[in-house]
Each structure stands twice: as C-alpha cells, then as structure tokens.
Amino acid sequence: MLLVHPVTELIRFIPVLIATLVAGARADSPLWSLTVVGVIVAFALTRWFTTTYRITPDNVELRTGLIQRKRLSVPRNRVRSVDVEADLLHRALGLAVLSIGTGQHTDKREQFKLDSLDAKLVPDLRTTLLAHTRAGTESAAPQSITPEAAAPAVAGDAVEIAHWQAEWVRYAPLSLTGFAIIAPVVGLAFQYGFAQIFLKSGTVQDVGHRSAGVIAGVIALLIVLLVVVVSVAACARYLLTWFGLQVHDDGKTLTIRHGLLTTRQTTLDLARLRGATVNEPLLLRLAGAAELEAIMTGTSPRQKILPQAPRAAVHRTLAHLLGAVRAGTTNTTSSATQPISAVSAVGAADAPALVTVPLLPHGPAARRRRYTRALGPLAAAAAVLLVISLAGGHVPPWVWIAFAVAVPLAVALAWDRYRGLGHAVLPATDGKPAWLITRSGCLDRDRDCLEAPGVIGWTVRQTFFQRRAGVATVVAASAAGKKRYHVIDLPLERAWELIEAVTPGQLGLPARR
C-alpha cells in the first residue's frame, strides 16, 4: 500500500500536476510542483496507517479515514459476491483488491473494498466470506463455519463450464463498444476546434472543388477508415477485458476470471441464480454469436457470464447453468420488496428444452403493431412533405430517395421484430419449477429464461392502442437481474393463462381438473 497508493494518486491527479507545473514555470518557481507532489504522496501514505478491517462471527468491518473517520459494516450472511482485481502494479507486488457485493446499489465511496491485500490471503478470505453459501441454508450460523469446512473437499470439484478462445475476438467489432471508445475522443477533438482546422485545411478545400465522384470516394474512404479504427478499438478492449476467461462451477459458487493487464475474479453465490439471458444484438445474431448473462439476486442487473462468443458455446454454458441440479430450501427475508426463493433448478435432462424450446408467436395483432409502428412515422412524414409539395413548396429530390430507401428497411425491421417476438412456459414437473421464457427486440434482442420461484409479482399493462388491438404487455417482476421481464403484445385472454401457468393459484382462479 505504501507504494501502490502514492502511484495511483499521482496518476489520478495528473491534470493538477500539469497545471501546477505550468504555473510554476510561469512564476519561475518549480517548487510549486514538488510541493503538490509531496502533499499528494503524504495523503496517499495516510491510508496505510488509517485503514483496518476485521471479520467477526457476524459482520465484516472496515475502518478508514484520517480527518473524517468512516466505518463500514456488512453482515456476513448478506454477502452476495466477492470480486478480486489486480492490475499490473498489484500483480508485480503480489497484491490484490477485494470488493464485497451485497446486492445494494451504493456509490463508489460506500463500496466495501479492501485495496492492496496480500494475494496469498485472498483465497481463504474469499472462502470465509462466502462460507454461508456452503452451509446449506443462510440461517446456519456463520460462526460455526471455518474456512476449512467451507472449502471444497478437493480442488477438482470445480468444473470448467466455459473457456475463452482466441477466435472469439472476431466478434468484438460487431458490438458498439468500439464506437463507445472512439465517440468521446472525436467529440472532445471537435469541441477544441478540430472541426474548424479540418474543414479549413487546403486538402479538404481542394476536394470540395472537385467532382461529385471524387467527393463520394473520399467519403467512402473516411467511412472505411472509421470502421477500421472502431474495429481495432473494439478488439483491443475485448482482449484487455476478457482475455483468458474461465468460468468454473463447484456446485455452490460460480467463479469468473478474466483480464489481460488487469485480472478480475468474481465469485457468485449460485443459490441466487434465477435463470439466464441470452443477448443477441443484430450484428452478433447475423454472425451466429451471442452474449450470456446470469439472472441473479444481489448482483449487477446485467451480470455477464460470457462476452461475444459463438452461439454454440453460449448454449452449452446456458445448458449447464440451468441444467445443474442445485439443492436448496426456501429462504425468506425481512424485506418485503426482495423476497428470496430457494434454488429450484431443472434437471440436466431438461436444460436443452430451456435452450431450444420453440416460442409461441403472439398472433396477427402483434404482427400488425410491428408494421404499424415501423411504417407509421414514415407515412406521416411523407404525407406532410406531400402537402408541402402540392402547396408549391420545394422538396429536394434526395428526400424522396431517402424515403424510398427507408421503407424497405422499415419493413425488414418490422418483420424481424415480429419474428423475434415470442414466449414459452415449461410447466413444473417432478418437483421442479415452471420456467418462463420470453424473447423480444431486433437491434438488441434478449431471450430471458426465468424460473417461477424468481417471480414475485405480475403486471398486465395496456396502452390506448393496445386496448384497441386487444393485446397487453405482461410484466413478470423479480428481485433478480433486470427486475422486469416483458411478454410484449400478448392477446389479453392469453395473458391470464400465462400467469396461471407460471405461478398457479396466484390469480385466485379455481383449480382446474
């Protein structure tokens, strides 16, 4: 810590150091910069003297701060996940950063984070913090569990259910991460006058005076250059984040390890698993790839298990997650807003059905709404332009060309949105719970698999136009994942059947014979 914190704080305050260096150069007094460096280093060194932590039988406590003392206390049975990170400096010094997740959304200052721990202490500490996940139930007393008792019998108990492959990098440019990296850089450059310099340059002025063919060629070249830069940025980020990904399941916890320069290891309590989401954006779907996210209580709403990967690898991992038999008993909590059910996963033989079960279409009304919502705005805009044109106004020809191109694109979008719309219910059998599977979207499509014990409430919602069409959106509320799972534009009479099939008796309807 005596080395890590001063270095990280100096990097964090680089803009301040640059400002003081410039001010000192103008005042012919370089001691200003040295003084600021000394203050930053001294402030960073105080963390070593003022940071302590301890694990009691019931809580994990952290005390830090010099002028303003702060104490964080987390009940051990509320620990939902343990994240371990180590950047290059931490790894070189044999240190790690351990963060405790409780499922509550807190700001950065309130996170329970132990920075610069000895890496040798981390495995036992992580096992101790997650000991209650191996106790069978959360009601078991944490003080009765030792790290030795909580650890697996042998290291081989953990099964690798996914492993990163180098060829997966080819899917990185098919996401928007590259644009997310490049866009702020381009925006910052334009904000500081790059656009004025670029547009006023002699080369650009020379191109502007040439023929339309030359201008079109230059624009095409710029588009190709942009695609190349964005793709390289996406691949670089993919490698830095997901290189060496390994996902292990030991029957009680799910461990995800990945990273090139900064390694991260996340340990999740499988007792919180309520299902999984297969995310299939349009470009990834066309390339036969997808992403996999876990639906868990007490973790990130989009807890990623696999990044962009072949659909076969995603389905294989999904089948294991939803098909492994995990014993558990029903748990309750004092919070009425986040009841936690037992782990009720399906048997291994049922997992392929969850992955490949055909979804029921939502009927002609849902199809009609897809086309109406895609073509309606274009029709309204075309009508306005037609009125302007008949009234003597001038409408450039390229506008009508744009409409001619937009109409088939809107038709294709509506067709794909309806093709991706559907749901299925796998009924409860042999003591195993029912499952709700729902899918929607086109540019960003999600296929959600949610077990019935994870549903804590239902909402049947109808807009004005949905009432006219006789359809409704059914929303399954859950304490896990995205919290709300939508079955969109389902015929109203089928909405009640869906709720009764997933959670029998919740509507108060008489039992069927």
Secondary structure, 3 states (H helix, E strand, C coil): CCCHHHHHHHHHCHHHHHHHHHHHHHCCCCHHHHHHHHHHHHHHHHHHHHCEEEECCCEEEEEECCCCCEEEEEEHHHCCEEEEEECHHHHHHCEEEEEEECCCCCCHHHCEEEEEEEHHHHHHHHHHHCHHHHCCCCCCCHHHCCHHHHCCCCHHHCEEEEECCHHHHHHHHHCCHHHHHHHHHHHHHHHCCHHHHHHCCHHHHHHHCCCHHHHHHHHHHHHHHHHHHHHHHHHHHHHHHHCCCEEEECCCEEEEEECCCCEEEEEEEHHHEEEEEEEEEHHHHHCCEEEEEEEEECCCCCEEEEEEEEHHHHHHHHHHHHHCCCCCCCCCCCCCCCCCCCCCCCCHHHHHHHHHCCCECCCHHHHHHHHHHHHHHHHHHHHHHHHHHHCCCCCCHHHHHHHHHHHHHHHHHHHHHHHCCEEEEECCECCECCEEEEEECCCEEEEEEEEHHHEEEEEEECCHHHHHHCEEEEEEEECECCCEEEEEEEEHHHHHHHHHHHCCCCCCCCCCC
